[in-house]
Amino acid sequence: MDTLLPCRTHDPELWFAEHTTQVEQAKALCRTCPLIDGCLAGALERQEPWGVWGGEVFVDGAVVARKRGRGRPRKSETVAA
């Protein structure tokens, strides 16, 4: 069973990465996992503080659409706000 679980067969650090591209890669790998629903439910129940769980990104204990990288926001993000 562990061979079917992406979080067990890839670098665990990927699910706690800081770079957006790596976070998106972890989310994509989660979508192939047979345990995605249970993983997400467990993370919500435990109020996971951060990381990718069940194909979703957690930041400060809340699910967010995308994880923003460190540093200043892009100009397009500040203009849209």
SEFIZA-3560 file (N, C-alpha, C; in Angstrom, 3 decimals):
REM SEFIZA-3560
<numar><xx>0.825</xx><yy>-1.206</yy><zz>0.000</zz><atom>N</atom></numar>
<numar><xx>0.000</xx><yy>0.000</yy><zz>0.000</zz><atom>CA</atom></numar>
<numar><xx>0.866</xx><yy>1.265</yy><zz>0.000</zz><atom>C</atom></numar>
<numar><xx>1.968</xx><yy>1.256</yy><zz>0.751</zz><atom>N</atom></numar>
<numar><xx>2.818</xx><yy>2.449</yy><zz>0.821</zz><atom>CA</atom></numar>
<numar><xx>3.340</xx><yy>2.877</yy><zz>-0.548</zz><atom>C</atom></numar>
<numar><xx>3.471</xx><yy>1.927</yy><zz>-1.483</zz><atom>N</atom></numar>
<numar><xx>3.976</xx><yy>2.285</yy><zz>-2.800</zz><atom>CA</atom></numar>
<numar><xx>2.951</xx><yy>3.097</yy><zz>-3.586</zz><atom>C</atom></numar>
<numar><xx>1.695</xx><yy>3.090</yy><zz>-3.140</zz><atom>N</atom></numar>
<numar><xx>0.651</xx><yy>3.867</yy><zz>-3.808</zz><atom>CA</atom></numar>
<numar><xx>0.512</xx><yy>5.264</yy><zz>-3.223</zz><atom>C</atom></numar>
<numar><xx>1.171</xx><yy>5.526</yy><zz>-2.126</zz><atom>N</atom></numar>
<numar><xx>1.028</xx><yy>6.801</yy><zz>-1.430</zz><atom>CA</atom></numar>
<numar><xx>2.179</xx><yy>7.733</yy><zz>-1.800</zz><atom>C</atom></numar>
<numar><xx>1.873</xx><yy>8.790</yy><zz>-2.531</zz><atom>N</atom></numar>
<numar><xx>2.937</xx><yy>9.711</yy><zz>-2.972</zz><atom>CA</atom></numar>
<numar><xx>3.758</xx><yy>10.281</yy><zz>-1.819</zz><atom>C</atom></numar>
<numar><xx>3.137</xx><yy>10.542</yy><zz>-0.694</zz><atom>N</atom></numar>
<numar><xx>3.874</xx><yy>11.138</yy><zz>0.430</zz><atom>CA</atom></numar>
<numar><xx>4.840</xx><yy>10.144</yy><zz>1.070</zz><atom>C</atom></numar>
<numar><xx>4.694</xx><yy>8.869</yy><zz>0.733</zz><atom>N</atom></numar>
<numar><xx>5.606</xx><yy>7.841</yy><zz>1.253</zz><atom>CA</atom></numar>
<numar><xx>6.697</xx><yy>7.481</yy><zz>0.256</zz><atom>C</atom></numar>
<numar><xx>6.498</xx><yy>7.835</yy><zz>-1.014</zz><atom>N</atom></numar>
<numar><xx>7.460</xx><yy>7.447</yy><zz>-2.043</zz><atom>CA</atom></numar>
<numar><xx>8.258</xx><yy>8.633</yy><zz>-2.602</zz><atom>C</atom></numar>
<numar><xx>7.910</xx><yy>9.850</yy><zz>-2.209</zz><atom>N</atom></numar>
<numar><xx>8.647</xx><yy>11.048</yy><zz>-2.628</zz><atom>CA</atom></numar>
<numar><xx>9.237</xx><yy>11.715</yy><zz>-1.386</zz><atom>C</atom></numar>
<numar><xx>10.087</xx><yy>12.680</yy><zz>-1.605</zz><atom>N</atom></numar>
<numar><xx>10.731</xx><yy>13.403</yy><zz>-0.505</zz><atom>CA</atom></numar>
<numar><xx>9.664</xx><yy>14.057</yy><zz>0.377</zz><atom>C</atom></numar>
<numar><xx>9.598</xx><yy>13.705</yy><zz>1.652</zz><atom>N</atom></numar>
<numar><xx>8.586</xx><yy>14.284</yy><zz>2.550</zz><atom>CA</atom></numar>
<numar><xx>8.643</xx><yy>15.807</yy><zz>2.641</zz><atom>C</atom></numar>
<numar><xx>9.815</xx><yy>16.380</yy><zz>2.415</zz><atom>N</atom></numar>
<numar><xx>9.970</xx><yy>17.832</yy><zz>2.481</zz><atom>CA</atom></numar>
<numar><xx>9.125</xx><yy>18.542</yy><zz>1.424</zz><atom>C</atom></numar>
<numar><xx>8.783</xx><yy>17.830</yy><zz>0.360</zz><atom>N</atom></numar>
<numar><xx>7.990</xx><yy>18.416</yy><zz>-0.714</zz><atom>CA</atom></numar>
<numar><xx>6.642</xx><yy>18.912</yy><zz>-0.197</zz><atom>C</atom></numar>
<numar><xx>6.073</xx><yy>18.222</yy><zz>0.774</zz><atom>N</atom></numar>
<numar><xx>4.760</xx><yy>18.584</yy><zz>1.306</zz><atom>CA</atom></numar>
<numar><xx>4.822</xx><yy>19.752</yy><zz>2.295</zz><atom>C</atom></numar>
<numar><xx>6.020</xx><yy>20.202</yy><zz>2.577</zz><atom>N</atom></numar>
<numar><xx>6.214</xx><yy>21.346</yy><zz>3.482</zz><atom>CA</atom></numar>
<numar><xx>7.133</xx><yy>22.383</yy><zz>2.853</zz><atom>C</atom></numar>
<numar><xx>7.158</xx><yy>22.414</yy><zz>1.534</zz><atom>N</atom></numar>
<numar><xx>8.059</xx><yy>23.296</yy><zz>0.787</zz><atom>CA</atom></numar>
<numar><xx>7.635</xx><yy>24.754</yy><zz>0.899</zz><atom>C</atom></numar>
<numar><xx>8.582</xx><yy>25.624</yy><zz>0.656</zz><atom>N</atom></numar>
<numar><xx>8.335</xx><yy>27.067</yy><zz>0.650</zz><atom>CA</atom></numar>
<numar><xx>8.059</xx><yy>27.586</yy><zz>-0.759</zz><atom>C</atom></numar>
<numar><xx>8.628</xx><yy>26.944</yy><zz>-1.774</zz><atom>N</atom></numar>
<numar><xx>8.482</xx><yy>27.410</yy><zz>-3.154</zz><atom>CA</atom></numar>
<numar><xx>7.153</xx><yy>26.954</yy><zz>-3.745</zz><atom>C</atom></numar>
<numar><xx>6.480</xx><yy>27.871</yy><zz>-4.390</zz><atom>N</atom></numar>
<numar><xx>5.159</xx><yy>27.616</yy><zz>-4.961</zz><atom>CA</atom></numar>
<numar><xx>5.173</xx><yy>26.444</yy><zz>-5.933</zz><atom>C</atom></numar>
<numar><xx>6.200</xx><yy>26.337</yy><zz>-6.759</zz><atom>N</atom></numar>
<numar><xx>6.241</xx><yy>25.239</yy><zz>-7.727</zz><atom>CA</atom></numar>
<numar><xx>6.302</xx><yy>23.881</yy><zz>-7.038</zz><atom>C</atom></numar>
<numar><xx>7.032</xx><yy>23.800</yy><zz>-5.946</zz><atom>N</atom></numar>
<numar><xx>7.115</xx><yy>22.545</yy><zz>-5.202</zz><atom>CA</atom></numar>
<numar><xx>5.792</xx><yy>22.237</yy><zz>-4.501</zz><atom>C</atom></numar>
<numar><xx>5.145</xx><yy>23.244</yy><zz>-3.983</zz><atom>N</atom></numar>
<numar><xx>3.845</xx><yy>23.059</yy><zz>-3.328</zz><atom>CA</atom></numar>
<numar><xx>2.829</xx><yy>22.555</yy><zz>-4.355</zz><atom>C</atom></numar>
<numar><xx>2.835</xx><yy>23.145</yy><zz>-5.542</zz><atom>N</atom></numar>
<numar><xx>1.926</xx><yy>22.710</yy><zz>-6.599</zz><atom>CA</atom></numar>
<numar><xx>2.226</xx><yy>21.280</yy><zz>-7.032</zz><atom>C</atom></numar>
<numar><xx>3.498</xx><yy>20.899</yy><zz>-7.026</zz><atom>N</atom></numar>
<numar><xx>3.874</xx><yy>19.525</yy><zz>-7.353</zz><atom>CA</atom></numar>
<numar><xx>3.322</xx><yy>18.559</yy><zz>-6.303</zz><atom>C</atom></numar>
<numar><xx>3.422</xx><yy>18.919</yy><zz>-5.028</zz><atom>N</atom></numar>
<numar><xx>2.886</xx><yy>18.079</yy><zz>-3.957</zz><atom>CA</atom></numar>
<numar><xx>1.373</xx><yy>17.934</yy><zz>-4.102</zz><atom>C</atom></numar>
<numar><xx>0.685</xx><yy>19.038</yy><zz>-4.404</zz><atom>N</atom></numar>
<numar><xx>-0.768</xx><yy>18.982</yy><zz>-4.599</zz><atom>CA</atom></numar>
<numar><xx>-1.131</xx><yy>18.050</yy><zz>-5.745</zz><atom>C</atom></numar>
<numar><xx>-0.376</xx><yy>18.120</yy><zz>-6.841</zz><atom>N</atom></numar>
<numar><xx>-0.637</xx><yy>17.255</yy><zz>-7.997</zz><atom>CA</atom></numar>
<numar><xx>-0.422</xx><yy>15.790</yy><zz>-7.637</zz><atom>C</atom></numar>
<numar><xx>0.619</xx><yy>15.505</yy><zz>-6.880</zz><atom>N</atom></numar>
<numar><xx>0.865</xx><yy>14.135</yy><zz>-6.448</zz><atom>CA</atom></numar>
<numar><xx>-0.256</xx><yy>13.642</yy><zz>-5.538</zz><atom>C</atom></numar>
<numar><xx>-0.765</xx><yy>14.507</yy><zz>-4.688</zz><atom>N</atom></numar>
<numar><xx>-1.870</xx><yy>14.137</yy><zz>-3.798</zz><atom>CA</atom></numar>
<numar><xx>-3.101</xx><yy>13.705</yy><zz>-4.591</zz><atom>C</atom></numar>
<numar><xx>-3.335</xx><yy>14.349</yy><zz>-5.716</zz><atom>N</atom></numar>
<numar><xx>-4.518</xx><yy>14.028</yy><zz>-6.514</zz><atom>CA</atom></numar>
<numar><xx>-4.485</xx><yy>12.604</yy><zz>-7.055</zz><atom>C</atom></numar>
<numar><xx>-3.310</xx><yy>11.954</yy><zz>-7.045</zz><atom>N</atom></numar>
<numar><xx>-3.198</xx><yy>10.570</yy><zz>-7.496</zz><atom>CA</atom></numar>
<numar><xx>-3.342</xx><yy>9.576</yy><zz>-6.347</zz><atom>C</atom></numar>
<numar><xx>-3.471</xx><yy>10.062</yy><zz>-5.136</zz><atom>N</atom></numar>
<numar><xx>-3.467</xx><yy>9.216</yy><zz>-3.942</zz><atom>CA</atom></numar>
<numar><xx>-4.863</xx><yy>8.669</yy><zz>-3.628</zz><atom>C</atom></numar>
<numar><xx>-4.961</xx><yy>7.377</yy><zz>-3.326</zz><atom>N</atom></numar>
<numar><xx>-6.260</xx><yy>6.787</yy><zz>-2.991</zz><atom>CA</atom></numar>
<numar><xx>-6.785</xx><yy>7.231</yy><zz>-1.618</zz><atom>C</atom></numar>
<numar><xx>-5.947</xx><yy>7.834</yy><zz>-0.808</zz><atom>N</atom></numar>
<numar><xx>-6.353</xx><yy>8.248</yy><zz>0.541</zz><atom>CA</atom></numar>
<numar><xx>-6.584</xx><yy>9.749</yy><zz>0.677</zz><atom>C</atom></numar>
<numar><xx>-6.732</xx><yy>10.448</yy><zz>-0.435</zz><atom>N</atom></numar>
<numar><xx>-6.808</xx><yy>11.915</yy><zz>-0.429</zz><atom>CA</atom></numar>
<numar><xx>-7.925</xx><yy>12.438</yy><zz>0.480</zz><atom>C</atom></numar>
<numar><xx>-9.111</xx><yy>11.851</yy><zz>0.412</zz><atom>N</atom></numar>
<numar><xx>-10.242</xx><yy>12.352</yy><zz>1.207</zz><atom>CA</atom></numar>
<numar><xx>-10.003</xx><yy>12.185</yy><zz>2.706</zz><atom>C</atom></numar>
<numar><xx>-9.519</xx><yy>11.022</yy><zz>3.098</zz><atom>N</atom></numar>
<numar><xx>-9.238</xx><yy>10.778</yy><zz>4.509</zz><atom>CA</atom></numar>
<numar><xx>-8.099</xx><yy>11.636</yy><zz>5.031</zz><atom>C</atom></numar>
<numar><xx>-7.110</xx><yy>11.856</yy><zz>4.187</zz><atom>N</atom></numar>
<numar><xx>-5.974</xx><yy>12.695</yy><zz>4.562</zz><atom>CA</atom></numar>
<numar><xx>-6.437</xx><yy>14.120</yy><zz>4.839</zz><atom>C</atom></numar>
<numar><xx>-7.260</xx><yy>14.653</yy><zz>3.947</zz><atom>N</atom></numar>
<numar><xx>-7.765</xx><yy>16.015</yy><zz>4.122</zz><atom>CA</atom></numar>
<numar><xx>-8.648</xx><yy>16.108</yy><zz>5.364</zz><atom>C</atom></numar>
<numar><xx>-9.531</xx><yy>15.139</yy><zz>5.551</zz><atom>N</atom></numar>
<numar><xx>-10.418</xx><yy>15.144</yy><zz>6.725</zz><atom>CA</atom></numar>
<numar><xx>-9.609</xx><yy>15.099</yy><zz>8.018</zz><atom>C</atom></numar>
<numar><xx>-8.573</xx><yy>14.270</yy><zz>8.048</zz><atom>N</atom></numar>
<numar><xx>-7.730</xx><yy>14.179</yy><zz>9.240</zz><atom>CA</atom></numar>
<numar><xx>-6.976</xx><yy>15.470</yy><zz>9.512</zz><atom>C</atom></numar>
<numar><xx>-6.480</xx><yy>16.092</yy><zz>8.450</zz><atom>N</atom></numar>
<numar><xx>-5.747</xx><yy>17.355</yy><zz>8.614</zz><atom>CA</atom></numar>
<numar><xx>-6.664</xx><yy>18.450</yy><zz>9.140</zz><atom>C</atom></numar>
<numar><xx>-7.891</xx><yy>18.487</yy><zz>8.641</zz><atom>N</atom></numar>
<numar><xx>-8.856</xx><yy>19.482</yy><zz>9.131</zz><atom>CA</atom></numar>
<numar><xx>-9.198</xx><yy>19.221</yy><zz>10.593</zz><atom>C</atom></numar>
<numar><xx>-9.379</xx><yy>17.958</yy><zz>10.935</zz><atom>N</atom></numar>
<numar><xx>-9.711</xx><yy>17.600</yy><zz>12.320</zz><atom>CA</atom></numar>
<numar><xx>-8.574</xx><yy>17.942</yy><zz>13.279</zz><atom>C</atom></numar>
<numar><xx>-7.339</xx><yy>17.693</yy><zz>12.835</zz><atom>N</atom></numar>
<numar><xx>-6.159</xx><yy>17.986</yy><zz>13.666</zz><atom>CA</atom></numar>
<numar><xx>-5.766</xx><yy>19.451</yy><zz>13.623</zz><atom>C</atom></numar>
<numar><xx>-6.386</xx><yy>20.201</yy><zz>12.723</zz><atom>N</atom></numar>
<numar><xx>-6.050</xx><yy>21.614</yy><zz>12.505</zz><atom>CA</atom></numar>
<numar><xx>-4.556</xx><yy>21.771</yy><zz>12.211</zz><atom>C</atom></numar>
<numar><xx>-4.116</xx><yy>21.020</yy><zz>11.189</zz><atom>N</atom></numar>
<numar><xx>-2.704</xx><yy>21.073</yy><zz>10.792</zz><atom>CA</atom></numar>
<numar><xx>-2.286</xx><yy>22.526</yy><zz>10.551</zz><atom>C</atom></numar>
<numar><xx>-1.155</xx><yy>22.942</yy><zz>11.099</zz><atom>N</atom></numar>
<numar><xx>-0.756</xx><yy>24.341</yy><zz>10.954</zz><atom>CA</atom></numar>
<numar><xx>-0.248</xx><yy>24.703</yy><zz>9.563</zz><atom>C</atom></numar>
<numar><xx>0.377</xx><yy>23.755</yy><zz>8.850</zz><atom>N</atom></numar>
<numar><xx>0.895</xx><yy>24.084</yy><zz>7.533</zz><atom>CA</atom></numar>
<numar><xx>1.264</xx><yy>22.826</yy><zz>6.770</zz><atom>C</atom></numar>
<numar><xx>1.451</xx><yy>22.989</yy><zz>5.479</zz><atom>N</atom></numar>
<numar><xx>1.818</xx><yy>21.871</yy><zz>4.618</zz><atom>CA</atom></numar>
<numar><xx>0.715</xx><yy>21.537</yy><zz>3.633</zz><atom>C</atom></numar>
<numar><xx>0.978</xx><yy>20.539</yy><zz>2.802</zz><atom>N</atom></numar>
<numar><xx>-0.007</xx><yy>20.050</yy><zz>1.851</zz><atom>CA</atom></numar>
<numar><xx>-0.586</xx><yy>18.764</yy><zz>2.420</zz><atom>C</atom></numar>
<numar><xx>-1.904</xx><yy>18.762</yy><zz>2.589</zz><atom>N</atom></numar>
<numar><xx>-2.617</xx><yy>17.608</yy><zz>3.140</zz><atom>CA</atom></numar>
<numar><xx>-3.854</xx><yy>17.365</yy><zz>2.293</zz><atom>C</atom></numar>
<numar><xx>-4.008</xx><yy>16.157</yy><zz>1.802</zz><atom>N</atom></numar>
<numar><xx>-5.194</xx><yy>15.841</yy><zz>1.011</zz><atom>CA</atom></numar>
<numar><xx>-5.356</xx><yy>16.722</yy><zz>-0.207</zz><atom>C</atom></numar>
<numar><xx>-4.256</xx><yy>17.154</yy><zz>-0.774</zz><atom>N</atom></numar>
<numar><xx>-4.308</xx><yy>17.973</yy><zz>-1.977</zz><atom>CA</atom></numar>
<numar><xx>-4.612</xx><yy>19.439</yy><zz>-1.735</zz><atom>C</atom></numar>
<numar><xx>-4.657</xx><yy>19.848</yy><zz>-0.490</zz><atom>N</atom></numar>
<numar><xx>-4.920</xx><yy>21.253</yy><zz>-0.149</zz><atom>CA</atom></numar>
<numar><xx>-3.732</xx><yy>21.828</yy><zz>0.601</zz><atom>C</atom></numar>
<numar><xx>-3.579</xx><yy>23.140</yy><zz>0.521</zz><atom>N</atom></numar>
<numar><xx>-2.482</xx><yy>23.831</yy><zz>1.194</zz><atom>CA</atom></numar>
<numar><xx>-3.004</xx><yy>24.442</yy><zz>2.491</zz><atom>C</atom></numar>
<numar><xx>-2.307</xx><yy>24.166</yy><zz>3.575</zz><atom>N</atom></numar>
<numar><xx>-2.638</xx><yy>24.731</yy><zz>4.872</zz><atom>CA</atom></numar>
<numar><xx>-1.590</xx><yy>25.773</yy><zz>5.240</zz><atom>C</atom></numar>
<numar><xx>-2.054</xx><yy>26.949</yy><zz>5.636</zz><atom>N</atom></numar>
<numar><xx>-1.186</xx><yy>28.011</yy><zz>6.125</zz><atom>CA</atom></numar>
<numar><xx>-1.834</xx><yy>28.548</yy><zz>7.389</zz><atom>C</atom></numar>
<numar><xx>-1.104</xx><yy>28.523</yy><zz>8.476</zz><atom>N</atom></numar>
<numar><xx>-1.616</xx><yy>28.966</yy><zz>9.776</zz><atom>CA</atom></numar>
<numar><xx>-2.924</xx><yy>28.263</yy><zz>10.139</zz><atom>C</atom></numar>
<numar><xx>-3.002</xx><yy>26.962</yy><zz>9.815</zz><atom>N</atom></numar>
<numar><xx>-4.156</xx><yy>26.160</yy><zz>10.202</zz><atom>CA</atom></numar>
<numar><xx>-5.384</xx><yy>26.297</yy><zz>9.331</zz><atom>C</atom></numar>
<numar><xx>-5.296</xx><yy>27.061</yy><zz>8.245</zz><atom>N</atom></numar>
<numar><xx>-6.448</xx><yy>27.250</yy><zz>7.360</zz><atom>CA</atom></numar>
<numar><xx>-6.086</xx><yy>26.815</yy><zz>5.945</zz><atom>C</atom></numar>
<numar><xx>-7.069</xx><yy>26.288</yy><zz>5.232</zz><atom>N</atom></numar>
<numar><xx>-6.861</xx><yy>25.920</yy><zz>3.831</zz><atom>CA</atom></numar>
<numar><xx>-6.849</xx><yy>27.201</yy><zz>3.000</zz><atom>C</atom></numar>
<numar><xx>-5.833</xx><yy>27.319</yy><zz>2.146</zz><atom>N</atom></numar>
<numar><xx>-5.726</xx><yy>28.474</yy><zz>1.258</zz><atom>CA</atom></numar>
<numar><xx>-5.654</xx><yy>27.983</yy><zz>-0.184</zz><atom>C</atom></numar>
<numar><xx>-6.063</xx><yy>28.820</yy><zz>-1.110</zz><atom>N</atom></numar>
<numar><xx>-6.067</xx><yy>28.434</yy><zz>-2.521</zz><atom>CA</atom></numar>
<numar><xx>-4.653</xx><yy>28.225</yy><zz>-3.047</zz><atom>C</atom></numar>
<numar><xx>-3.742</xx><yy>29.100</yy><zz>-2.688</zz><atom>N</atom></numar>
<numar><xx>-2.346</xx><yy>28.997</yy><zz>-3.118</zz><atom>CA</atom></numar>
<numar><xx>-1.446</xx><yy>29.531</yy><zz>-2.033</zz><atom>C</atom></numar>
<numar><xx>-0.305</xx><yy>28.926</yy><zz>-1.948</zz><atom>N</atom></numar>
<numar><xx>0.687</xx><yy>29.421</yy><zz>-1.002</zz><atom>CA</atom></numar>
<numar><xx>1.549</xx><yy>30.444</yy><zz>-1.710</zz><atom>C</atom></numar>
<numar><xx>1.613</xx><yy>31.611</yy><zz>-1.142</zz><atom>N</atom></numar>
<numar><xx>2.449</xx><yy>32.668</yy><zz>-1.691</zz><atom>CA</atom></numar>
<numar><xx>3.868</xx><yy>32.461</yy><zz>-1.195</zz><atom>C</atom></numar>
<numar><xx>4.824</xx><yy>32.617</yy><zz>-2.064</zz><atom>N</atom></numar>
<numar><xx>6.225</xx><yy>32.461</yy><zz>-1.693</zz><atom>CA</atom></numar>
<numar><xx>6.675</xx><yy>33.574</yy><zz>-0.757</zz><atom>C</atom></numar>
<numar><xx>7.833</xx><yy>33.393</yy><zz>-0.216</zz><atom>N</atom></numar>
<numar><xx>8.385</xx><yy>34.409</yy><zz>0.681</zz><atom>CA</atom></numar>
<numar><xx>8.773</xx><yy>35.646</yy><zz>-0.092</zz><atom>C</atom></numar>
<numar><xx>8.856</xx><yy>36.766</yy><zz>0.597</zz><atom>N</atom></numar>
<numar><xx>9.293</xx><yy>38.003</yy><zz>-0.038</zz><atom>CA</atom></numar>
<numar><xx>8.124</xx><yy>38.912</yy><zz>-0.376</zz><atom>C</atom></numar>
<numar><xx>8.405</xx><yy>39.875</yy><zz>-1.184</zz><atom>N</atom></numar>
<numar><xx>7.407</xx><yy>40.876</yy><zz>-1.558</zz><atom>CA</atom></numar>
<numar><xx>6.431</xx><yy>40.290</yy><zz>-2.571</zz><atom>C</atom></numar>
<numar><xx>5.182</xx><yy>40.744</yy><zz>-2.535</zz><atom>N</atom></numar>
<numar><xx>4.219</xx><yy>40.271</yy><zz>-3.532</zz><atom>CA</atom></numar>
<numar><xx>4.550</xx><yy>40.834</yy><zz>-4.909</zz><atom>C</atom></numar>
<numar><xx>4.109</xx><yy>40.125</yy><zz>-5.930</zz><atom>N</atom></numar>
<numar><xx>4.298</xx><yy>40.621</yy><zz>-7.294</zz><atom>CA</atom></numar>
<numar><xx>3.481</xx><yy>41.885</yy><zz>-7.478</zz><atom>C</atom></numar>
<numar><xx>3.910</xx><yy>42.740</yy><zz>-8.410</zz><atom>N</atom></numar>
<numar><xx>3.173</xx><yy>43.975</yy><zz>-8.679</zz><atom>CA</atom></numar>
<numar><xx>1.736</xx><yy>43.675</yy><zz>-9.076</zz><atom>C</atom></numar>
<numar><xx>1.521</xx><yy>42.609</yy><zz>-9.837</zz><atom>N</atom></numar>
<numar><xx>0.162</xx><yy>42.272</yy><zz>-10.272</zz><atom>CA</atom></numar>
<numar><xx>-0.735</xx><yy>41.944</yy><zz>-9.080</zz><atom>C</atom></numar>
<numar><xx>-0.153</xx><yy>41.360</yy><zz>-8.013</zz><atom>N</atom></numar>
<numar><xx>-0.932</xx><yy>41.048</yy><zz>-6.821</zz><atom>CA</atom></numar>
<numar><xx>-1.291</xx><yy>42.292</yy><zz>-6.047</zz><atom>C</atom></numar>
<numar><xx>-0.402</xx><yy>43.275</yy><zz>-5.997</zz><atom>N</atom></numar>
<numar><xx>-0.682</xx><yy>44.494</yy><zz>-5.254</zz><atom>CA</atom></numar>
<numar><xx>-1.664</xx><yy>45.386</yy><zz>-5.999</zz><atom>C</atom></numar>
<numar><xx>-1.604</xx><yy>45.368</yy><zz>-7.322</zz><atom>N</atom></numar>
<numar><xx>-2.532</xx><yy>46.173</yy><zz>-8.120</zz><atom>CA</atom></numar>
<numar><xx>-3.939</xx><yy>45.620</yy><zz>-8.002</zz><atom>C</atom></numar>
<numar><xx>-4.063</xx><yy>44.280</yy><zz>-7.986</zz><atom>N</atom></numar>
<numar><xx>-5.367</xx><yy>43.631</yy><zz>-7.907</zz><atom>CA</atom></numar>
<numar><xx>-6.008</xx><yy>43.837</yy><zz>-6.541</zz><atom>C</atom></numar>
<numar><xx>-5.210</xx><yy>44.045</yy><zz>-5.516</zz><atom>N</atom></numar>
<numar><xx>-5.730</xx><yy>44.187</yy><zz>-4.160</zz><atom>CA</atom></numar>
<numar><xx>-6.273</xx><yy>45.542</yy><zz>-3.941</zz><atom>C</atom></numar>
//
